[in-house]
Amino acid sequence: LFRSQERLVLSAADLYFDGDRIHLSSSDPALLTFGVFPSAETKPSGFTPAGQDGIFERYAAAIHPVNVEPVIHQIAPAGQAPPVRMGKEVAMAPAESDFRTAARWSIGVTNPKSEAVEELFLRIEYQGDVARFYAGDQLITDDFYHRAPWDIGLRNVPYPQNGFELKILPLRQDAPIYLQEGAHPVIPKGGQVARLVKVSAIPQYRAVADLAQKHVN
């Protein structure tokens, strides 16, 4: 329901509404399109007509994708991880001193500084026990390994001149840690793993369509 008129909006992007403005968000700029019925009185600024889709008049945002390629350098290999300490029934979280044995990488990322990019995610795929992500000396976030990719939003994070730092504490073969079937990495008997598999940068794009704007010649 818009202030000017009740309308139906259809889009594959994530949407939210602010009065007569439609906010669209997607990691794929090609999905920043929407259909509207009844049709808008004027073409929204920053959008181009994209034809009809049944009763819907479609518009597409004029946004070009940006390419951000992380630069990865290994700083230090993993040392021998200490045995996992146990609580009453489950394994305890590693102590700060345990991370002296962590493998370390620097991750260089360029801030896209584009008005069309509302967020930049780093997607980290790794194998290990616990991973930590730093901006300089500041711990930003951490993750306990469960196989799924780890997404880190950088919108409110300072970009260090020398890159971010990733630490992965090795996962020992004898660690009494439960992982779902298929999630446990292959580790030689008596060995350990601390492996960075892949780092990707994923921009999240945004566009705003104002259906109440007046056409200016």
Biotite code that builds the C-alpha atoms (Angstrom):
import biotite.structure as struc

atoms = struc.array([
    struc.Atom([0.000, 0.000, 0.000], chain_id="A", res_id=1, res_name="LEU", atom_name="CA", element="C"),
    struc.Atom([1.561, 3.268, -1.173], chain_id="A", res_id=2, res_name="PHE", atom_name="CA", element="C"),
    struc.Atom([0.468, 6.759, -0.178], chain_id="A", res_id=3, res_name="ARG", atom_name="CA", element="C"),
    struc.Atom([-0.396, 7.592, -3.786], chain_id="A", res_id=4, res_name="SER", atom_name="CA", element="C"),
    struc.Atom([-2.202, 4.358, -4.700], chain_id="A", res_id=5, res_name="GLN", atom_name="CA", element="C"),
    struc.Atom([-2.550, 0.729, -3.691], chain_id="A", res_id=6, res_name="GLU", atom_name="CA", element="C"),
    struc.Atom([-0.180, -1.376, -5.821], chain_id="A", res_id=7, res_name="ARG", atom_name="CA", element="C"),
    struc.Atom([1.103, -4.926, -6.152], chain_id="A", res_id=8, res_name="LEU", atom_name="CA", element="C"),
    struc.Atom([4.906, -5.328, -6.456], chain_id="A", res_id=9, res_name="VAL", atom_name="CA", element="C"),
    struc.Atom([6.715, -8.479, -7.662], chain_id="A", res_id=10, res_name="LEU", atom_name="CA", element="C"),
    struc.Atom([10.503, -8.977, -7.444], chain_id="A", res_id=11, res_name="SER", atom_name="CA", element="C"),
    struc.Atom([13.161, -11.663, -6.942], chain_id="A", res_id=12, res_name="ALA", atom_name="CA", element="C"),
    struc.Atom([15.208, -9.196, -4.838], chain_id="A", res_id=13, res_name="ALA", atom_name="CA", element="C"),
    struc.Atom([14.804, -8.618, -1.114], chain_id="A", res_id=14, res_name="ASP", atom_name="CA", element="C"),
    struc.Atom([12.329, -5.770, -0.617], chain_id="A", res_id=15, res_name="LEU", atom_name="CA", element="C"),
    struc.Atom([11.149, -3.320, 1.948], chain_id="A", res_id=16, res_name="TYR", atom_name="CA", element="C"),
    struc.Atom([8.943, -0.258, 1.547], chain_id="A", res_id=17, res_name="PHE", atom_name="CA", element="C"),
    struc.Atom([9.228, 3.298, 2.830], chain_id="A", res_id=18, res_name="ASP", atom_name="CA", element="C"),
    struc.Atom([6.171, 5.255, 1.810], chain_id="A", res_id=19, res_name="GLY", atom_name="CA", element="C"),
    struc.Atom([6.161, 5.263, -1.988], chain_id="A", res_id=20, res_name="ASP", atom_name="CA", element="C"),
    struc.Atom([9.795, 4.123, -2.190], chain_id="A", res_id=21, res_name="ARG", atom_name="CA", element="C"),
    struc.Atom([10.746, 0.523, -2.936], chain_id="A", res_id=22, res_name="ILE", atom_name="CA", element="C"),
    struc.Atom([14.137, -0.592, -1.531], chain_id="A", res_id=23, res_name="HIS", atom_name="CA", element="C"),
    struc.Atom([15.657, -3.546, -3.390], chain_id="A", res_id=24, res_name="LEU", atom_name="CA", element="C"),
    struc.Atom([18.674, -5.565, -2.263], chain_id="A", res_id=25, res_name="SER", atom_name="CA", element="C"),
    struc.Atom([20.524, -8.509, -3.850], chain_id="A", res_id=26, res_name="SER", atom_name="CA", element="C"),
    struc.Atom([24.008, -9.938, -4.343], chain_id="A", res_id=27, res_name="SER", atom_name="CA", element="C"),
    struc.Atom([23.151, -10.145, -8.063], chain_id="A", res_id=28, res_name="ASP", atom_name="CA", element="C"),
    struc.Atom([22.537, -6.730, -9.671], chain_id="A", res_id=29, res_name="PRO", atom_name="CA", element="C"),
    struc.Atom([20.574, -8.457, -12.441], chain_id="A", res_id=30, res_name="ALA", atom_name="CA", element="C"),
    struc.Atom([17.899, -9.246, -9.828], chain_id="A", res_id=31, res_name="LEU", atom_name="CA", element="C"),
    struc.Atom([17.368, -5.580, -8.927], chain_id="A", res_id=32, res_name="LEU", atom_name="CA", element="C"),
    struc.Atom([14.186, -5.507, -10.974], chain_id="A", res_id=33, res_name="THR", atom_name="CA", element="C"),
    struc.Atom([10.543, -5.294, -10.027], chain_id="A", res_id=34, res_name="PHE", atom_name="CA", element="C"),
    struc.Atom([7.121, -5.463, -11.583], chain_id="A", res_id=35, res_name="GLY", atom_name="CA", element="C"),
    struc.Atom([4.331, -3.154, -10.480], chain_id="A", res_id=36, res_name="VAL", atom_name="CA", element="C"),
    struc.Atom([0.565, -3.165, -11.014], chain_id="A", res_id=37, res_name="PHE", atom_name="CA", element="C"),
    struc.Atom([-1.071, -0.781, -11.668], chain_id="A", res_id=38, res_name="PRO", atom_name="CA", element="C"),
    struc.Atom([1.799, 0.822, -13.577], chain_id="A", res_id=39, res_name="SER", atom_name="CA", element="C"),
    struc.Atom([3.711, 3.805, -12.192], chain_id="A", res_id=40, res_name="ALA", atom_name="CA", element="C"),
    struc.Atom([2.762, 7.279, -13.418], chain_id="A", res_id=41, res_name="GLU", atom_name="CA", element="C"),
    struc.Atom([6.417, 8.043, -14.235], chain_id="A", res_id=42, res_name="THR", atom_name="CA", element="C"),
    struc.Atom([9.584, 6.011, -14.760], chain_id="A", res_id=43, res_name="LYS", atom_name="CA", element="C"),
    struc.Atom([11.512, 5.771, -11.453], chain_id="A", res_id=44, res_name="PRO", atom_name="CA", element="C"),
    struc.Atom([14.863, 7.576, -11.594], chain_id="A", res_id=45, res_name="SER", atom_name="CA", element="C"),
    struc.Atom([17.792, 5.161, -12.015], chain_id="A", res_id=46, res_name="GLY", atom_name="CA", element="C"),
    struc.Atom([15.580, 2.441, -13.535], chain_id="A", res_id=47, res_name="PHE", atom_name="CA", element="C"),
    struc.Atom([14.871, 1.508, -17.139], chain_id="A", res_id=48, res_name="THR", atom_name="CA", element="C"),
    struc.Atom([11.649, -0.040, -18.499], chain_id="A", res_id=49, res_name="PRO", atom_name="CA", element="C"),
    struc.Atom([12.007, -3.824, -18.855], chain_id="A", res_id=50, res_name="ALA", atom_name="CA", element="C"),
    struc.Atom([8.771, -4.695, -20.625], chain_id="A", res_id=51, res_name="GLY", atom_name="CA", element="C"),
    struc.Atom([5.601, -6.383, -19.492], chain_id="A", res_id=52, res_name="GLN", atom_name="CA", element="C"),
    struc.Atom([5.289, -9.527, -17.367], chain_id="A", res_id=53, res_name="ASP", atom_name="CA", element="C"),
    struc.Atom([1.620, -10.366, -17.598], chain_id="A", res_id=54, res_name="GLY", atom_name="CA", element="C"),
    struc.Atom([-0.212, -7.541, -15.845], chain_id="A", res_id=55, res_name="ILE", atom_name="CA", element="C"),
    struc.Atom([3.039, -6.222, -14.323], chain_id="A", res_id=56, res_name="PHE", atom_name="CA", element="C"),
    struc.Atom([5.056, -3.380, -15.803], chain_id="A", res_id=57, res_name="GLU", atom_name="CA", element="C"),
    struc.Atom([8.715, -4.181, -15.109], chain_id="A", res_id=58, res_name="ARG", atom_name="CA", element="C"),
    struc.Atom([11.667, -1.904, -14.327], chain_id="A", res_id=59, res_name="TYR", atom_name="CA", element="C"),
    struc.Atom([15.365, -2.736, -13.959], chain_id="A", res_id=60, res_name="ALA", atom_name="CA", element="C"),
    struc.Atom([17.977, -0.832, -11.953], chain_id="A", res_id=61, res_name="ALA", atom_name="CA", element="C"),
    struc.Atom([20.828, 0.639, -13.983], chain_id="A", res_id=62, res_name="ALA", atom_name="CA", element="C"),
    struc.Atom([23.579, -0.827, -11.798], chain_id="A", res_id=63, res_name="ILE", atom_name="CA", element="C"),
    struc.Atom([26.800, -2.405, -13.015], chain_id="A", res_id=64, res_name="HIS", atom_name="CA", element="C"),
    struc.Atom([28.493, -5.156, -10.970], chain_id="A", res_id=65, res_name="PRO", atom_name="CA", element="C"),
    struc.Atom([31.781, -4.446, -9.217], chain_id="A", res_id=66, res_name="VAL", atom_name="CA", element="C"),
    struc.Atom([34.620, -6.942, -8.989], chain_id="A", res_id=67, res_name="ASN", atom_name="CA", element="C"),
    struc.Atom([36.504, -7.334, -5.700], chain_id="A", res_id=68, res_name="VAL", atom_name="CA", element="C"),
    struc.Atom([39.277, -9.941, -5.630], chain_id="A", res_id=69, res_name="GLU", atom_name="CA", element="C"),
    struc.Atom([40.762, -10.713, -2.185], chain_id="A", res_id=70, res_name="PRO", atom_name="CA", element="C"),
    struc.Atom([44.549, -11.039, -2.058], chain_id="A", res_id=71, res_name="VAL", atom_name="CA", element="C"),
    struc.Atom([45.630, -13.886, 0.239], chain_id="A", res_id=72, res_name="ILE", atom_name="CA", element="C"),
    struc.Atom([49.069, -14.448, 1.806], chain_id="A", res_id=73, res_name="HIS", atom_name="CA", element="C"),
    struc.Atom([49.902, -17.028, 4.446], chain_id="A", res_id=74, res_name="GLN", atom_name="CA", element="C"),
    struc.Atom([51.776, -15.444, 7.330], chain_id="A", res_id=75, res_name="ILE", atom_name="CA", element="C"),
    struc.Atom([52.507, -18.532, 9.420], chain_id="A", res_id=76, res_name="ALA", atom_name="CA", element="C"),
    struc.Atom([51.759, -22.274, 9.286], chain_id="A", res_id=77, res_name="PRO", atom_name="CA", element="C"),
    struc.Atom([49.955, -24.033, 12.112], chain_id="A", res_id=78, res_name="ALA", atom_name="CA", element="C"),
    struc.Atom([51.825, -25.350, 15.126], chain_id="A", res_id=79, res_name="GLY", atom_name="CA", element="C"),
    struc.Atom([50.817, -28.416, 17.094], chain_id="A", res_id=80, res_name="GLN", atom_name="CA", element="C"),
    struc.Atom([47.435, -27.739, 18.692], chain_id="A", res_id=81, res_name="ALA", atom_name="CA", element="C"),
    struc.Atom([47.094, -28.604, 22.391], chain_id="A", res_id=82, res_name="PRO", atom_name="CA", element="C"),
    struc.Atom([44.624, -31.333, 23.419], chain_id="A", res_id=83, res_name="PRO", atom_name="CA", element="C"),
    struc.Atom([41.027, -30.188, 23.716], chain_id="A", res_id=84, res_name="VAL", atom_name="CA", element="C"),
    struc.Atom([40.013, -29.513, 27.314], chain_id="A", res_id=85, res_name="ARG", atom_name="CA", element="C"),
    struc.Atom([36.767, -31.065, 28.487], chain_id="A", res_id=86, res_name="MET", atom_name="CA", element="C"),
    struc.Atom([34.054, -29.629, 30.680], chain_id="A", res_id=87, res_name="GLY", atom_name="CA", element="C"),
    struc.Atom([31.523, -31.811, 32.453], chain_id="A", res_id=88, res_name="LYS", atom_name="CA", element="C"),
    struc.Atom([30.093, -33.236, 29.240], chain_id="A", res_id=89, res_name="GLU", atom_name="CA", element="C"),
    struc.Atom([31.350, -31.240, 26.259], chain_id="A", res_id=90, res_name="VAL", atom_name="CA", element="C"),
    struc.Atom([34.578, -29.824, 24.908], chain_id="A", res_id=91, res_name="ALA", atom_name="CA", element="C"),
    struc.Atom([35.522, -26.390, 26.216], chain_id="A", res_id=92, res_name="MET", atom_name="CA", element="C"),
    struc.Atom([36.233, -23.389, 23.999], chain_id="A", res_id=93, res_name="ALA", atom_name="CA", element="C"),
    struc.Atom([39.956, -22.901, 23.344], chain_id="A", res_id=94, res_name="PRO", atom_name="CA", element="C"),
    struc.Atom([41.872, -20.476, 25.551], chain_id="A", res_id=95, res_name="ALA", atom_name="CA", element="C"),
    struc.Atom([43.515, -17.346, 24.207], chain_id="A", res_id=96, res_name="GLU", atom_name="CA", element="C"),
    struc.Atom([46.940, -18.953, 24.601], chain_id="A", res_id=97, res_name="SER", atom_name="CA", element="C"),
    struc.Atom([45.890, -21.830, 22.312], chain_id="A", res_id=98, res_name="ASP", atom_name="CA", element="C"),
    struc.Atom([45.874, -19.454, 19.333], chain_id="A", res_id=99, res_name="PHE", atom_name="CA", element="C"),
    struc.Atom([49.659, -19.267, 19.433], chain_id="A", res_id=100, res_name="ARG", atom_name="CA", element="C"),
    struc.Atom([49.471, -22.495, 17.388], chain_id="A", res_id=101, res_name="THR", atom_name="CA", element="C"),
    struc.Atom([46.971, -21.116, 14.879], chain_id="A", res_id=102, res_name="ALA", atom_name="CA", element="C"),
    struc.Atom([47.775, -20.831, 11.187], chain_id="A", res_id=103, res_name="ALA", atom_name="CA", element="C"),
    struc.Atom([47.643, -17.198, 10.028], chain_id="A", res_id=104, res_name="ARG", atom_name="CA", element="C"),
    struc.Atom([46.783, -15.454, 6.767], chain_id="A", res_id=105, res_name="TRP", atom_name="CA", element="C"),
    struc.Atom([46.512, -11.842, 5.637], chain_id="A", res_id=106, res_name="SER", atom_name="CA", element="C"),
    struc.Atom([43.493, -10.976, 3.473], chain_id="A", res_id=107, res_name="ILE", atom_name="CA", element="C"),
    struc.Atom([43.729, -7.826, 1.395], chain_id="A", res_id=108, res_name="GLY", atom_name="CA", element="C"),
    struc.Atom([40.395, -6.364, 0.255], chain_id="A", res_id=109, res_name="VAL", atom_name="CA", element="C"),
    struc.Atom([39.650, -3.122, -1.590], chain_id="A", res_id=110, res_name="THR", atom_name="CA", element="C"),
    struc.Atom([36.666, -1.119, -0.378], chain_id="A", res_id=111, res_name="ASN", atom_name="CA", element="C"),
    struc.Atom([34.415, -0.795, -3.470], chain_id="A", res_id=112, res_name="PRO", atom_name="CA", element="C"),
    struc.Atom([33.188, 2.679, -2.340], chain_id="A", res_id=113, res_name="LYS", atom_name="CA", element="C"),
    struc.Atom([30.174, 2.428, -4.602], chain_id="A", res_id=114, res_name="SER", atom_name="CA", element="C"),
    struc.Atom([26.806, 3.957, -3.727], chain_id="A", res_id=115, res_name="GLU", atom_name="CA", element="C"),
    struc.Atom([25.213, 0.884, -5.279], chain_id="A", res_id=116, res_name="ALA", atom_name="CA", element="C"),
    struc.Atom([26.967, -1.451, -2.789], chain_id="A", res_id=117, res_name="VAL", atom_name="CA", element="C"),
    struc.Atom([25.322, -1.451, 0.633], chain_id="A", res_id=118, res_name="GLU", atom_name="CA", element="C"),
    struc.Atom([27.495, -4.221, 2.071], chain_id="A", res_id=119, res_name="GLU", atom_name="CA", element="C"),
    struc.Atom([30.542, -6.298, 1.185], chain_id="A", res_id=120, res_name="LEU", atom_name="CA", element="C"),
    struc.Atom([30.722, -9.829, 2.549], chain_id="A", res_id=121, res_name="PHE", atom_name="CA", element="C"),
    struc.Atom([33.836, -11.936, 2.849], chain_id="A", res_id=122, res_name="LEU", atom_name="CA", element="C"),
    struc.Atom([32.914, -15.604, 2.442], chain_id="A", res_id=123, res_name="ARG", atom_name="CA", element="C"),
    struc.Atom([35.553, -17.784, 4.081], chain_id="A", res_id=124, res_name="ILE", atom_name="CA", element="C"),
    struc.Atom([35.662, -21.535, 3.547], chain_id="A", res_id=125, res_name="GLU", atom_name="CA", element="C"),
    struc.Atom([38.089, -23.352, 5.804], chain_id="A", res_id=126, res_name="TYR", atom_name="CA", element="C"),
    struc.Atom([38.823, -26.522, 7.772], chain_id="A", res_id=127, res_name="GLN", atom_name="CA", element="C"),
    struc.Atom([39.932, -26.319, 11.387], chain_id="A", res_id=128, res_name="GLY", atom_name="CA", element="C"),
    struc.Atom([38.662, -26.011, 14.946], chain_id="A", res_id=129, res_name="ASP", atom_name="CA", element="C"),
    struc.Atom([38.018, -22.284, 15.492], chain_id="A", res_id=130, res_name="VAL", atom_name="CA", element="C"),
    struc.Atom([38.687, -19.337, 13.170], chain_id="A", res_id=131, res_name="ALA", atom_name="CA", element="C"),
    struc.Atom([39.168, -15.697, 14.170], chain_id="A", res_id=132, res_name="ARG", atom_name="CA", element="C"),
    struc.Atom([39.026, -12.598, 11.984], chain_id="A", res_id=133, res_name="PHE", atom_name="CA", element="C"),
    struc.Atom([40.925, -9.421, 12.900], chain_id="A", res_id=134, res_name="TYR", atom_name="CA", element="C"),
    struc.Atom([41.201, -5.828, 11.680], chain_id="A", res_id=135, res_name="ALA", atom_name="CA", element="C"),
    struc.Atom([44.611, -4.863, 13.006], chain_id="A", res_id=136, res_name="GLY", atom_name="CA", element="C"),
    struc.Atom([44.654, -5.882, 16.689], chain_id="A", res_id=137, res_name="ASP", atom_name="CA", element="C"),
    struc.Atom([40.848, -5.794, 16.928], chain_id="A", res_id=138, res_name="GLN", atom_name="CA", element="C"),
    struc.Atom([39.020, -9.129, 16.977], chain_id="A", res_id=139, res_name="LEU", atom_name="CA", element="C"),
    struc.Atom([35.990, -8.633, 14.723], chain_id="A", res_id=140, res_name="ILE", atom_name="CA", element="C"),
    struc.Atom([34.325, -12.055, 14.946], chain_id="A", res_id=141, res_name="THR", atom_name="CA", element="C"),
    struc.Atom([35.013, -15.768, 15.271], chain_id="A", res_id=142, res_name="ASP", atom_name="CA", element="C"),
    struc.Atom([33.534, -19.031, 14.056], chain_id="A", res_id=143, res_name="ASP", atom_name="CA", element="C"),
    struc.Atom([33.443, -22.629, 15.299], chain_id="A", res_id=144, res_name="PHE", atom_name="CA", element="C"),
    struc.Atom([33.926, -24.970, 12.361], chain_id="A", res_id=145, res_name="TYR", atom_name="CA", element="C"),
    struc.Atom([30.785, -26.689, 11.068], chain_id="A", res_id=146, res_name="HIS", atom_name="CA", element="C"),
    struc.Atom([31.689, -26.889, 7.350], chain_id="A", res_id=147, res_name="ARG", atom_name="CA", element="C"),
    struc.Atom([29.273, -24.177, 6.143], chain_id="A", res_id=148, res_name="ALA", atom_name="CA", element="C"),
    struc.Atom([30.885, -21.079, 4.585], chain_id="A", res_id=149, res_name="PRO", atom_name="CA", element="C"),
    struc.Atom([31.507, -18.223, 7.017], chain_id="A", res_id=150, res_name="TRP", atom_name="CA", element="C"),
    struc.Atom([30.163, -14.837, 5.854], chain_id="A", res_id=151, res_name="ASP", atom_name="CA", element="C"),
    struc.Atom([31.597, -11.662, 7.425], chain_id="A", res_id=152, res_name="ILE", atom_name="CA", element="C"),
    struc.Atom([30.027, -8.268, 6.689], chain_id="A", res_id=153, res_name="GLY", atom_name="CA", element="C"),
    struc.Atom([32.528, -5.422, 6.352], chain_id="A", res_id=154, res_name="LEU", atom_name="CA", element="C"),
    struc.Atom([30.176, -2.413, 6.318], chain_id="A", res_id=155, res_name="ARG", atom_name="CA", element="C"),
    struc.Atom([31.116, -1.224, 9.813], chain_id="A", res_id=156, res_name="ASN", atom_name="CA", element="C"),
    struc.Atom([34.653, -2.626, 9.887], chain_id="A", res_id=157, res_name="VAL", atom_name="CA", element="C"),
    struc.Atom([37.763, -0.475, 9.297], chain_id="A", res_id=158, res_name="PRO", atom_name="CA", element="C"),
    struc.Atom([39.896, -1.603, 6.348], chain_id="A", res_id=159, res_name="TYR", atom_name="CA", element="C"),
    struc.Atom([43.483, -2.050, 7.620], chain_id="A", res_id=160, res_name="PRO", atom_name="CA", element="C"),
    struc.Atom([46.206, -0.810, 5.304], chain_id="A", res_id=161, res_name="GLN", atom_name="CA", element="C"),
    struc.Atom([48.049, -4.134, 5.591], chain_id="A", res_id=162, res_name="ASN", atom_name="CA", element="C"),
    struc.Atom([44.929, -6.253, 5.186], chain_id="A", res_id=163, res_name="GLY", atom_name="CA", element="C"),
    struc.Atom([42.773, -8.246, 7.564], chain_id="A", res_id=164, res_name="PHE", atom_name="CA", element="C"),
    struc.Atom([44.157, -11.212, 9.480], chain_id="A", res_id=165, res_name="GLU", atom_name="CA", element="C"),
    struc.Atom([42.644, -14.678, 9.706], chain_id="A", res_id=166, res_name="LEU", atom_name="CA", element="C"),
    struc.Atom([43.688, -17.245, 12.303], chain_id="A", res_id=167, res_name="LYS", atom_name="CA", element="C"),
    struc.Atom([42.632, -20.894, 12.128], chain_id="A", res_id=168, res_name="ILE", atom_name="CA", element="C"),
    struc.Atom([43.238, -23.076, 15.158], chain_id="A", res_id=169, res_name="LEU", atom_name="CA", element="C"),
    struc.Atom([43.985, -26.640, 14.023], chain_id="A", res_id=170, res_name="PRO", atom_name="CA", element="C"),
    struc.Atom([41.367, -29.337, 14.495], chain_id="A", res_id=171, res_name="LEU", atom_name="CA", element="C"),
    struc.Atom([42.968, -32.438, 16.003], chain_id="A", res_id=172, res_name="ARG", atom_name="CA", element="C"),
    struc.Atom([41.933, -35.869, 14.808], chain_id="A", res_id=173, res_name="GLN", atom_name="CA", element="C"),
    struc.Atom([41.272, -36.900, 18.423], chain_id="A", res_id=174, res_name="ASP", atom_name="CA", element="C"),
    struc.Atom([39.181, -33.817, 19.295], chain_id="A", res_id=175, res_name="ALA", atom_name="CA", element="C"),
    struc.Atom([35.931, -34.980, 20.989], chain_id="A", res_id=176, res_name="PRO", atom_name="CA", element="C"),
    struc.Atom([33.807, -32.602, 18.902], chain_id="A", res_id=177, res_name="ILE", atom_name="CA", element="C"),
    struc.Atom([30.503, -33.581, 17.309], chain_id="A", res_id=178, res_name="TYR", atom_name="CA", element="C"),
    struc.Atom([29.988, -32.583, 13.669], chain_id="A", res_id=179, res_name="LEU", atom_name="CA", element="C"),
    struc.Atom([27.089, -33.540, 11.437], chain_id="A", res_id=180, res_name="GLN", atom_name="CA", element="C"),
    struc.Atom([27.551, -36.421, 9.034], chain_id="A", res_id=181, res_name="GLU", atom_name="CA", element="C"),
    struc.Atom([29.715, -35.357, 6.112], chain_id="A", res_id=182, res_name="GLY", atom_name="CA", element="C"),
    struc.Atom([30.992, -32.218, 7.861], chain_id="A", res_id=183, res_name="ALA", atom_name="CA", element="C"),
    struc.Atom([34.095, -33.718, 9.462], chain_id="A", res_id=184, res_name="HIS", atom_name="CA", element="C"),
    struc.Atom([37.223, -33.129, 7.351], chain_id="A", res_id=185, res_name="PRO", atom_name="CA", element="C"),
    struc.Atom([39.581, -35.987, 6.548], chain_id="A", res_id=186, res_name="VAL", atom_name="CA", element="C"),
    struc.Atom([42.402, -35.933, 9.127], chain_id="A", res_id=187, res_name="ILE", atom_name="CA", element="C"),
    struc.Atom([45.193, -38.543, 9.346], chain_id="A", res_id=188, res_name="PRO", atom_name="CA", element="C"),
    struc.Atom([45.191, -40.573, 12.558], chain_id="A", res_id=189, res_name="LYS", atom_name="CA", element="C"),
    struc.Atom([47.019, -38.572, 15.206], chain_id="A", res_id=190, res_name="GLY", atom_name="CA", element="C"),
    struc.Atom([47.166, -35.545, 12.913], chain_id="A", res_id=191, res_name="GLY", atom_name="CA", element="C"),
    struc.Atom([45.387, -32.210, 12.597], chain_id="A", res_id=192, res_name="GLN", atom_name="CA", element="C"),
    struc.Atom([44.074, -29.806, 9.957], chain_id="A", res_id=193, res_name="VAL", atom_name="CA", element="C"),
    struc.Atom([44.112, -26.002, 9.627], chain_id="A", res_id=194, res_name="ALA", atom_name="CA", element="C"),
    struc.Atom([43.332, -25.242, 5.990], chain_id="A", res_id=195, res_name="ARG", atom_name="CA", element="C"),
    struc.Atom([42.043, -22.153, 4.224], chain_id="A", res_id=196, res_name="LEU", atom_name="CA", element="C"),
    struc.Atom([40.033, -23.466, 1.280], chain_id="A", res_id=197, res_name="VAL", atom_name="CA", element="C"),
    struc.Atom([38.718, -20.304, -0.375], chain_id="A", res_id=198, res_name="LYS", atom_name="CA", element="C"),
    struc.Atom([38.004, -16.611, 0.251], chain_id="A", res_id=199, res_name="VAL", atom_name="CA", element="C"),
    struc.Atom([35.433, -14.754, -1.868], chain_id="A", res_id=200, res_name="SER", atom_name="CA", element="C"),
    struc.Atom([34.219, -11.148, -1.780], chain_id="A", res_id=201, res_name="ALA", atom_name="CA", element="C"),
    struc.Atom([30.465, -10.821, -2.351], chain_id="A", res_id=202, res_name="ILE", atom_name="CA", element="C"),
    struc.Atom([28.991, -7.327, -2.807], chain_id="A", res_id=203, res_name="PRO", atom_name="CA", element="C"),
    struc.Atom([25.390, -6.777, -1.735], chain_id="A", res_id=204, res_name="GLN", atom_name="CA", element="C"),
    struc.Atom([23.768, -4.246, -4.083], chain_id="A", res_id=205, res_name="TYR", atom_name="CA", element="C"),
    struc.Atom([20.904, -1.857, -3.427], chain_id="A", res_id=206, res_name="ARG", atom_name="CA", element="C"),
    struc.Atom([18.560, 0.309, -5.468], chain_id="A", res_id=207, res_name="ALA", atom_name="CA", element="C"),
    struc.Atom([15.648, 2.557, -4.508], chain_id="A", res_id=208, res_name="VAL", atom_name="CA", element="C"),
    struc.Atom([12.653, 3.218, -6.758], chain_id="A", res_id=209, res_name="ALA", atom_name="CA", element="C"),
    struc.Atom([10.412, 6.183, -5.902], chain_id="A", res_id=210, res_name="ASP", atom_name="CA", element="C"),
    struc.Atom([6.943, 5.660, -7.372], chain_id="A", res_id=211, res_name="LEU", atom_name="CA", element="C"),
    struc.Atom([5.708, 9.052, -6.184], chain_id="A", res_id=212, res_name="ALA", atom_name="CA", element="C"),
    struc.Atom([8.348, 11.204, -7.872], chain_id="A", res_id=213, res_name="GLN", atom_name="CA", element="C"),
    struc.Atom([7.248, 13.829, -10.349], chain_id="A", res_id=214, res_name="LYS", atom_name="CA", element="C"),
    struc.Atom([8.539, 13.709, -13.890], chain_id="A", res_id=215, res_name="HIS", atom_name="CA", element="C"),
    struc.Atom([10.884, 16.574, -14.745], chain_id="A", res_id=216, res_name="VAL", atom_name="CA", element="C"),
    struc.Atom([11.426, 17.531, -18.391], chain_id="A", res_id=217, res_name="ASN", atom_name="CA", element="C"),
])
